[in-house]
Amino acid sequence: MWLFVFQRLSLEFLWHIFFFPLWWYTGGVIHMLTVSKRLLARGNVILAPGLWLRNLFVPMFGQVDWQGRIVSFFMRLINAIIRGIILFLWLIVIFIFFLVWILAPAGVTLMLVRSFR
């Protein structure tokens, strides 16, 4: 009985070791893409540069005179530009995390091979 259990555990362990790269570059990449998409969507919800651009010509604080409209226009324009830049930087960070996900097994394998030299 114990021999059967040991054999089964050994085969499962070897299966997981050999299946890991296949999962990492198929299901893992798909999972990472969905996580990246969700992170980008969440960043867009938090920063919302499109909302600031959509309300570009709406006066802030009910200031309907021309001075209030000018100040509101430039404040919203600057706010939308800065938020757009921050969202673009967030996209770059997400892309770097995705590249690290792709290159991590190759880097670990390379370090493992170099350590045995």
PENOR-V435409 format. One record per residue. RES is the residue in one small letter. SS is DSSP state (H for helix, E for strand, - for the rest). PSI is psi in whole degrees, -180 to 180 (* if undefined). Layout:
RES,SS,PSI / RES,SS,PSI
This chain:
m,-,-49 / w,H,-32 / l,H,-40 / f,H,-42 / v,H,-45 / f,H,-41 / q,H,-45 / r,H,-45 / l,H,-38 / s,H,-45 / l,H,-40 / e,H,-42 / f,H,-47 / l,H,-38 / w,H,-45 / h,H,-36 / i,H,-45 / f,H,-26 / f,H,-21 / f,H,-50 / p,H,-36 / l,H,-45 / w,H,-42 / w,H,-40 / y,H,2 / t,-,-81 / g,H,-35 / g,H,-40 / v,H,-41 / i,H,-43 / h,H,-44 / m,H,-36 / l,H,-40 / t,H,-38 / v,H,-42 / s,H,-42 / k,H,-42 / r,H,-40 / l,H,-41 / l,H,-42 / a,H,-40 / r,H,-40 / g,H,-37 / n,H,-37 / v,H,-40 / i,H,-46 / l,H,-41 / a,-,59 / p,H,-29 / g,H,-35 / l,H,-39 / w,H,-37 / l,H,-34 / r,H,-34 / n,-,28 / l,-,-39 / f,-,9 / v,-,126 / p,-,141 / m,H,147 / f,H,25 / g,H,17 / q,-,97 / v,-,-2 / d,-,169 / w,H,-32 / q,H,-43 / g,H,-37 / r,H,-40 / i,H,-47 / v,H,-43 / s,H,-41 / f,H,-51 / f,H,-36 / m,H,-44 / r,H,-35 / l,H,-47 / i,H,-41 / n,H,-42 / a,H,-40 / i,H,-46 / i,H,-43 / r,H,-36 / g,H,-40 / i,H,-43 / i,H,-40 / l,H,-37 / f,H,-41 / l,H,-37 / w,H,-38 / l,H,-40 / i,H,-42 / v,H,-43 / i,H,-41 / f,H,-39 / i,H,-42 / f,H,-39 / f,H,-42 / l,H,-38 / v,H,-39 / w,H,-43 / i,H,-42 / l,H,-9 / a,H,-49 / p,H,-38 / a,H,-39 / g,H,-42 / v,H,-41 / t,H,-43 / l,H,-44 / m,H,-37 / l,H,-43 / v,H,-43 / r,H,-29 / s,H,-22 / f,-,1 / r,-,*
